[in-house]
């Protein structure tokens, strides 16, 4: 299945709202309810990263720093690599996490220029997932001027009554984590399951300025 440009853009805008918060985030992200957590993330991230006067290099460095603070890179890395994560060496895992962070930055940061005044993320409802009391789905709507609204569902994990963490974002029922897993599994199958080979391929893509699988990101 091919993801349209609008879906990729929505993923990036979701990332803006989900993965970004300033250093010392516990000072800001103090909500103890799923809905309030998403609202706090929205408000803090919009304040921090929508200033177009910030230099490109600073925006990139800021995004990557905040990405690594607010996003569980290891957990998602293990999910997107699936069985290949278990087969990888400790060094390969560390190298993948580093390049994966670089890829996410290169892939999504340019789309942040799509942010416009009048965009708003509203929370529609919250439901518990799995019956454990630790996993929640927060359903929301991203409203954009002169565009159709986009439905975004956030999966939150709360461990031992602590802070919430976002473990997946679904845009119009398309999971970001599953999309990346499909993309990387295809690449790994092409190179015989070598995580080192995938890392080298991703580094080459970064150097050439081309990231992501074009079959998954091109417009319909």
N, C-alpha and C positions, 0 to 999 in steps of 0.2 A: 504494500500500500504506500502511495506517495503522499507525503505531507505537503500541503500547499504553503506558499510563502506566508499567508496570513496566520497559519497555525504555528510556523516557526517564529514569527514575530510575536505571537501571543505567548509562546514559551519564554521568549526573552523578556517580555514585559512581566510575565509571572516570576521569572528569576529576579528581576529588579525588585519586586515586592517581597520575594521569599528569602533571598540569599544575602541580602545586604543590610548591614547595620554597623554602627560605629564601634570603635574599640571601647572596651568596657561596657559591652552591651547589656550586662545584667543590670546596669543602672537604668536602662530604658525598657528592657523586655522583662517586665516584672509580672505580667498577667498570669493569673492562675486558672484561666478558663480558655478553651480553644478559640472561641470567637474573639475574645479580647486580645489574644496573642496575635492573631492575624491583623486586627485593626492597629495594634501597636507597630507591627512590622511595616504595614502600609505607611503610616504616618512618619516613622523615623526614616525609612528608606527614601521616601519622596523628598524629605528635607535634605538628605545627604547627597543624592546622586542625580538630581535633575537640573543642576546648574550648568548650562551649556557654555558658560564662560570659563569653566575649568579646562586646563590644557589636556590634550589627548593622552599624553604619557601619564599625567597625574591621575586622570580618570581610570586608565588601565591599571595602574598600580593600586589605586584605591579599591577598585572593583575586586581585584584578585586577593588583596588582603582581607577584604570583607567577606568574600566568598569562602575563604578558608576558615574564617572565624565562625560563620553562620551555617555552614553546610558540612555534613559529615562525609567528607571526601572518601574516607576508607570504606564506610558502609556502602556507599553507592558504587564505588570502584569494585567491591567484591560482588555486588549484584550484577553490574553490567558485564563483568567478565565471566560470571557464572562458574562453571566447573574449571575454567582456565585459571581463575584466581587461586583455587585450591592447589593447582599443579605448579603455580609460579613460585619462584624462590622469594625469600624476604627482600632481596635486593631488587628483583623485578617488580615486586609489589610497590616498593617505595618509589621506584622510577616511574611506574605507571601513574601513581597518585600525583606526582609532580607534573607529568606531561598532560594528564587528564585535566588538572586545574588550568594549565595554559590553554588547552583546547577549549574549555568552557568559556574562558575569558575571551579568546579570539572569536569564538562562534557567536556569543550573545552580546558582547559589549557594543558592537556597531549598531545593533538594532535598537539600543536605548535612545537613539536619536529620534525614534518614532514617538517618543513621549510628547504629548500635547497638553496644554492647559485644557481643563474640562474632563480629562480622564479621571475615572473614579472606580474604586473597587469596593463593592458593597457585599456584606456577608448575608447570605440568605437563610442558611440553616446549618446545624451541626448534628452529626450522628456518631454514635459509638460504633467502632468496627471490631469484630472479633470477640466481643464479650469479655475482654480482659480488663477493661477500664483504663487501658494505657494507650490505645490507638483510636484516633478520632479522624473523621472526614469533615472538613469544613467546606461547604459549598458556597461559592461566591459568583458574582457577575462583574466582569470588567467592562465598563461602559466607556465608549470612545466617541468623540464628536463625529457625526456624519458617517458612522460605521455601525454595523450590527453588533450588539453586545456579545461578549464571549463568556461562556461558562467555564469556570475554573474550580476544580476541587483540590483541596490541599489535604494530604494525609499527614497527620501529626502523631509523633510518638512521645509519650511522657514516661520516663523511666523513674521508678521509685519516688513518685510524687515531685520530681524535680522539674526543670525547665522543659518546655516543649521543643521538639526538633522536627523540621519538615523532612520527610523521607521520600516523598514523591509529589509531583504536581501533574494533574490531569487536565488538559485543555480540550474541551469538547469531547471528553471521554478518551482522549489519546494520551497515554501515560508517557511522560518524559523519560522515566527510568527504563521502561520497556522498549521505547524507541531506541535509546542508546544501546541497550543490551542487544537488540536485533542488529543494529548497525555493526557493533564490534564483534558479535558472533560471526557475522558474514565475513568480516575482514580476517578473523582468526582462522576460519575454515579455509580461506584462500591461501593462507601462509602456513598451513600444516599445524595450527594450534600454538604457534610460537608467540608467547607474550612479548619476548624481546623483539620479534619481528614487527608486532603491532606497534610497540613503542617507537621503533625506528621509522615506521610508516607515518605515525602521527607527528614525529619531529620533522620529517620531510614536508608534510603538509603545512605545518606551522611556518617553516622556513619559506615556503612558496606562497604563503598567504591563502591557501585553500584548505579549509577544514570542513569535516562532515562528509557524509556520503551523498553525492549529488542526486542519487536516485531517491533519497529520503527527503531532500530539502528543496528540490526544484519545484516551480509552480506547476500546477496541473494545466 
